[in-house]
Amino acid sequence: MILGLRTAIYPVADLAAAARWYAQVLGFAPYFDEPFYVGFNVDGFELGLVPDGQSGTAGPQPLWGVADASGTYARLLELGASALEPVTEVGDGIKVGAVIDPFGNRFGIIENPHFGKSGSP
């Protein structure tokens, strides 16, 4: 039985640089930091980094919840991400957008007023 999203893993060529960048994005250090995997606990969900992988923007596209999509998008660009999909309202107050992290991965965000901070309605 599927219990829900638990982890989104991003392959990166430079694990140390990616760990530093995501620590800036998230505002805190990883809880797990080893040469083979770096994990951040993001309000009960895991953002994981694995070395020597092939970065990309195709494939599964997780969206990370944010309180302010436009502000978060701007902050990601300030930190060195590249624009991929501008923040767009998709209906019912929901806004989505995506950037390419400095390592070549799609990083999607969603502002959804129907979900609380923990993701529950």
C-alpha positions in Angstrom: 0.0 0.0 0.0 1.3 3.4 -0.9 1.6 5.7 2.1 2.5 8.9 0.2 5.7 10.7 -0.9 8.6 10.3 1.5 11.7 11.1 -0.5 12.8 12.9 -3.7 16.3 12.1 -4.8 18.4 14.3 -7.0 21.5 13.0 -8.8 24.5 15.5 -8.8 28.0 15.4 -10.1 29.4 17.4 -7.1 27.8 16.2 -3.9 29.6 18.6 -1.6 28.6 21.6 -3.7 25.0 20.4 -4.0 24.8 19.8 -0.2 25.9 23.4 0.4 23.5 24.8 -2.2 20.5 22.9 -0.9 21.4 23.9 2.7 21.2 27.5 1.6 17.9 26.9 -0.2 16.3 25.1 2.8 17.9 27.2 5.5 19.3 24.2 7.4 22.0 21.5 7.3 21.4 17.9 6.2 20.6 15.4 8.9 22.5 12.7 7.0 25.8 13.5 5.3 27.9 10.7 3.9 30.0 10.4 0.7 27.3 8.2 -0.9 24.2 10.2 0.1 23.1 13.5 1.7 19.6 13.7 3.2 17.6 16.7 4.3 14.4 16.3 6.4 12.0 18.8 5.0 9.0 18.8 7.3 8.8 15.0 7.3 9.8 14.5 3.7 13.3 13.8 2.5 15.3 15.6 -0.1 18.1 13.3 -1.0 21.3 13.9 -3.0 23.3 11.1 -4.6 26.7 11.5 -6.3 27.9 10.6 -9.8 24.4 10.6 -11.2 23.0 12.1 -14.3 21.1 15.3 -13.6 18.1 16.1 -15.7 14.7 17.8 -16.0 12.7 15.0 -17.4 11.1 12.1 -15.5 9.2 12.4 -12.2 8.6 16.0 -11.2 8.1 16.4 -7.4 6.8 19.8 -6.2 8.0 21.1 -2.9 5.4 23.1 -0.9 6.2 26.7 -0.2 4.2 29.6 1.4 5.1 32.1 -1.3 5.8 30.7 -4.7 7.0 34.0 -6.3 9.3 34.9 -3.4 10.7 31.4 -3.3 11.3 31.4 -7.1 13.1 34.7 -6.9 15.3 33.4 -4.0 16.2 30.2 -5.9 17.3 32.3 -8.9 19.4 34.5 -6.5 21.1 31.4 -5.2 22.2 30.4 -8.7 19.3 28.4 -10.1 18.1 29.0 -13.7 14.5 29.7 -14.7 12.7 26.7 -16.2 8.9 27.3 -15.6 7.8 30.7 -14.3 5.4 30.8 -11.4 1.9 30.3 -12.8 -1.5 30.2 -11.1 -3.1 27.0 -12.3 -6.5 27.6 -10.7 -8.1 27.8 -7.3 -5.2 29.8 -5.8 -2.6 27.2 -6.6 0.7 28.4 -8.0 3.5 26.2 -9.4 6.9 26.9 -10.9 10.2 25.2 -11.5 13.9 26.1 -11.8 17.0 24.1 -12.8 19.3 23.8 -9.8 23.0 24.6 -10.4 23.5 20.8 -11.0 21.1 20.4 -13.8 18.0 19.0 -12.0 14.5 20.3 -12.2 13.4 21.7 -8.8 9.6 22.3 -8.7 7.7 24.3 -6.1 4.0 24.6 -5.3 2.0 27.1 -3.3 -1.3 25.4 -2.4 -3.6 27.2 0.0 -5.7 24.0 0.4 -2.8 22.2 2.2 -1.4 23.2 5.6 2.3 23.4 6.4 2.5 19.6 6.9 0.8 18.9 3.6 -2.5 17.9 5.0 -5.8 19.5 3.9 
